[in-house]
Amino acid sequence: MNVDAGLLGHWPLDGDCDDRSGNGSHGRSEGGLAFMEPLPLGGGPGAALFNGRGARITVPYNESLPLGTADFSVAAWVNTNRITSDVPGDILSRYCPATRRGFNFGIQSAAGVSSSQSNWRNVFFGIDDGNVEPAWTNHGRPGNAQYIMALAVHEGALYAGTYEGEAGETGHVYRFAGGSEWEDCGAPAGCNAVSTLAEFNGDLYAAVSCYRAQGSSLPNSPNRVPGGSVYRYAGGTAWVDCGQLGDAEDVFGLAVYNGELYGSAMYSRGMFRYAGGRTWLPCGDPGTRVAVLGVFQGGLYATGYDVGGVFRYEGERRWSFCGNASDSTQLYSFASYQGRLHTGVWPSGSVYRQDDGLPWLDCGRLGEELEVMGMMVYNGKLYAGTLPAGSVYRYDGEGEWAHTGQLDTTPDVRYRRAWTMAVYKGRLFCGTLPSGNVLSLEAGRNVTHDHALPGGWRHLAAVRADGVLRLYVDGELVAESAPFNTADYDLSMEEPLQIGNGQIGPFSGSLSDVRLYNRALSDTQVAAIFERQRM
């Protein structure tokens, strides 16, 4: 079996960035790329080590690298650390954000999507040619939810945490069963809200709160049972109590950083680190309440809830101030987009970006909105949810935001929220208030592996094959997209190919044996590449 047939580019990355396919598509190293990581199969001077900051490889446009509407395949050996202080980032991309044309291939972790860590080490592959569905699909209301406070992907499933505010009701966790069906995974505690979700060490964690609905201009729940605790899912409707964050009555955010789980409160001050069992250790605070927790380029970040500032945790209860996002008083989200940290604010309804050595830069207001909540990078673009209209906008650059739809149209209310987001089964999901619905949208065509990618060297492949996209991990098919019309996705462009960089940002880890084919590899051929390179 000739697995090298149809190679457009082959970059072994075993000491240099040269293309060994014979087509002359040599890469250019940028940003301190090093060749020092032991190769997955031994030998050679070392694989390419990407630092998650500016290290990348740019392959200039070459007529020998066409894509168009034809089938193609990409493959690479990928090494990521399970214990990390960064988002994994993009493996390979060739994409123009202005036209929304090209492909994106990488690994997504997303903490700070408002209150949740919605995705954790999920492999994605997407193509686009400026296509988007005309409307969001409504997947119904989990239980009696008024507020979808949390979304998270775990072990191939999408979970939602709810606020259920009527008398006698409690917050639940639900698992998406397709269509508009949701399976009840139980109420971890007796309070009114499950406010945040996160995957940690292979388990799903949920934290509970006594949510004060007057903050959304709704009547407060008669259920005033205090929250402030975190629970681990044990299957069915069972939850294991993992302890309380000090004397907090709520938990606003959960995030994994450097292999440890952190939690924040909103109604009281302090951040806490999980020490196992039912023990949470206080990490202090920066002199104000903190809310959203995000991870970016080696740092654990938190948004101020009393001031519109961003703070970085320096360890041992030490904090540093990272500046104010304009005159905002509350910040509700983090996202890594194009290698920069972004945050969404109240009351200007804008998104701000931090550049090295510069103040926070205004990326524009989302329509006439007042608050920007959950943000996600999805198939090359940044999306953000809003209040008071409960809409989702797409960032088109230069301060311009495109309205993709109003997700909550509940009449006679002051505020509607498009609060939190997750990427699941190749679609962007978003939860709302006060309708308590979950909706989804697909832009371009996408496929995702909705399981956490184990650390260490893994062989990943993505294939466009006769109107479907396929993902492979270690030679095995793990996910396939919905079918599409190939003529709708013409990827002809003169953008450079980027290795170890893309729209989320620079890759954090090591890459070896990166391949681009002008044909669709079969299941057998992908397995053969994996097995041959292991021998």
Secondary structure, 3 states (H helix, E strand, C coil): CCCCCCEEEEECCCCCCCCCCCCCCCCEEECCCEEEECCCCCCCCCEEEEECCCCEEEECCCCCCCCCCCCEEEEEEEEECCCCCCCCEEEEEEEECCCCEEEEEEEEEEEEECCEEEEEEEEEEEEEEEEECCCCEECCCCCCCCEEEEEEEECCEEEEEEECCCCCCCCCEEEECCCCCEEECCCCCCCCEEEEEEEECCEEEEEEECCCHHHHCCCCCCCCCCCCEEEEECCCCCEEEEEECCCCCCCCEEEEECCEEEEECCCCCCEEEECCCCCEEECCCCCCCEEEEEEECCEEEEEECCCCEEEEEEECCEEEEEEECCCCCEEEEEEEECCEEEEEEECCCEEEEECCCCCEEEEEECCCCCEEEEEEEECCEEEEEEECECEEEEEEECCEEEEEEECCCCCCCCCEEEEEEEEECCEEEEEEECCCCEEEECEEEEEEECCCCCCEEEEEEEEEECCEEEEEECCEEEEECCCCCHHHCCCCCCCCEEECCCCCCCCEEEEEEEEEECCCCCHHHHHHHHHHHHC
